[in-house]
Amino acid sequence: SMPSAMPSSMPLSQPRSIPSVTFSEYDLFAEAVAEAGSNGKGGVFTITPNVVFNLTSENLPIVINASDTIIQCGTEGSRNENCVFLGGSRHFELAGSVTGVELKGLTFIGATDVSVGAFGSSNASATFDDCEWSGQDTSKASVLIYSGDKSTDSEVNLLPFVYRLYRN
């Protein structure tokens, strides 16, 4: 006779870190981030692993203007999950005095302008965790921080931001 099925020892409910929506289409992803920003809410935005967003100069940068906005590749926020922003002129802009912004595990390739521009106030903050930039227009920095508090001349006051890759 067949062995009887043993009851599962797994708890009935486990904490779920898996967001209900992962994004594989750029337009829907951009729209969701913009909508959260317009409501003054941040949130976790997870890009589906192994997705390449093929961008052109027509794609406007995604503006992050809500604090506590986390954009991550896969549920782990790891570069190993291969979420790629390919091409385009500028990928993200940080606006206002946002804090708690995190970009996790993203790969940025071939931006023709600054990949991530931070044009908020000086008390804004963002963390780049396990992100990689490559193939960029060499006359441009990958990430530029400009604090409008200091000068009205944005060209003079753009400072290259030094980022580090964090590996677990």
C-alpha positions in Angstrom: 0.0 0.0 0.0 1.1 3.6 -0.5 2.6 5.4 2.4 0.2 7.9 4.0 1.0 11.6 3.4 2.7 13.1 6.5 1.3 16.4 7.7 3.5 19.3 6.7 5.6 20.8 9.5 5.7 24.2 7.8 3.9 27.0 9.6 0.7 28.0 8.0 1.7 31.6 7.5 5.2 32.8 6.9 6.3 36.4 6.7 6.4 37.3 3.0 9.0 39.7 1.7 7.8 39.0 -1.8 6.0 42.1 -3.1 2.7 41.5 -4.8 3.8 43.1 -8.1 7.1 42.8 -9.9 7.6 44.9 -13.0 8.8 43.6 -16.3 7.5 46.5 -18.5 9.3 49.8 -18.2 6.2 52.0 -18.8 4.2 50.3 -16.0 7.2 50.5 -13.7 7.8 54.2 -14.4 4.0 54.9 -13.9 3.9 53.1 -10.6 6.9 55.0 -9.2 5.4 58.3 -10.4 2.0 57.5 -9.0 3.5 56.7 -5.6 5.5 59.9 -5.7 2.4 62.0 -6.5 0.6 60.5 -3.5 3.6 61.3 -1.3 4.1 57.6 -0.7 7.2 55.6 -1.3 7.2 51.8 -1.4 9.1 48.9 -2.7 9.2 48.5 -6.4 10.6 45.1 -7.5 11.9 44.6 -11.1 11.4 41.0 -12.4 14.8 39.2 -12.6 16.4 38.9 -16.0 14.6 41.9 -17.4 16.4 44.4 -19.7 14.7 47.7 -20.1 15.8 48.9 -23.6 15.6 52.6 -23.4 15.9 55.4 -26.0 16.3 59.1 -25.7 12.5 59.2 -25.8 12.3 57.6 -22.3 12.1 60.3 -19.7 14.0 59.6 -16.5 12.0 58.2 -13.6 11.7 60.9 -11.0 11.8 59.7 -7.4 10.1 62.4 -5.3 8.8 60.3 -2.3 10.9 59.3 0.6 11.3 55.6 1.5 11.2 54.5 -2.2 13.1 51.3 -2.7 13.8 50.1 -6.2 15.2 46.6 -6.3 16.1 43.8 -8.7 14.2 40.7 -7.7 13.2 40.0 -4.1 16.8 40.0 -2.9 17.8 43.3 -4.6 20.9 41.6 -6.1 22.9 42.2 -9.2 22.9 38.5 -9.7 19.3 38.7 -10.7 20.2 40.7 -13.8 17.9 43.8 -14.0 19.4 46.1 -16.6 18.6 49.6 -17.7 20.2 49.7 -21.2 20.7 52.9 -23.1 18.6 56.0 -22.7 19.8 59.4 -21.7 19.1 59.5 -18.0 17.7 56.7 -15.8 16.6 58.2 -12.5 16.3 61.6 -10.9 15.9 62.3 -7.2 13.9 65.4 -6.4 13.1 67.4 -3.3 14.3 66.4 0.1 13.7 62.7 -0.2 15.3 60.4 2.3 15.4 56.6 2.6 15.7 56.1 -1.1 17.5 52.9 -2.1 18.5 51.5 -5.5 19.4 47.8 -5.0 21.1 45.4 -7.4 20.5 47.4 -10.6 22.8 47.5 -13.6 23.0 50.6 -15.7 24.6 50.4 -19.2 25.2 53.1 -21.8 23.4 56.1 -20.5 24.2 59.1 -22.8 23.8 61.5 -19.9 24.1 61.3 -16.1 22.6 57.9 -15.2 21.2 59.0 -11.8 20.8 62.7 -11.1 20.2 63.9 -7.6 18.8 67.5 -7.9 17.1 67.7 -4.5 17.9 69.7 -1.4 21.1 69.1 0.6 19.3 67.0 3.2 18.2 64.4 0.6 19.8 61.0 0.8 20.0 57.9 -1.2 21.8 54.5 -1.0 23.1 52.6 -3.9 23.5 48.9 -2.9 25.2 46.4 -5.3 24.6 48.6 -8.4 26.9 48.7 -11.4 27.4 51.3 -14.1 29.2 50.6 -17.4 29.5 51.7 -21.0 28.6 55.3 -20.2 29.5 58.4 -22.1 32.9 59.0 -20.5 32.4 62.8 -20.2 29.5 62.3 -17.8 29.6 61.0 -14.2 27.4 58.0 -13.4 25.8 59.7 -10.4 25.7 63.4 -9.9 24.6 65.2 -6.8 23.6 68.8 -7.2 22.3 70.7 -4.2 20.3 73.6 -5.3 20.9 75.3 -1.9 24.4 76.3 -2.9 24.3 78.0 -6.3 21.9 78.7 -9.1 24.6 77.6 -11.6 24.0 73.9 -11.9 26.9 73.4 -14.3 29.5 74.7 -11.8 28.0 73.0 -8.8 27.6 69.4 -10.1 29.8 67.1 -8.1 30.6 63.6 -9.1 29.3 61.2 -6.6 31.6 58.3 -5.6 29.7 55.1 -5.2 30.8 51.8 -3.8 29.6 48.3 -4.7 28.6 46.4 -1.7 29.0 42.7 -1.9 27.7 40.3 0.8 
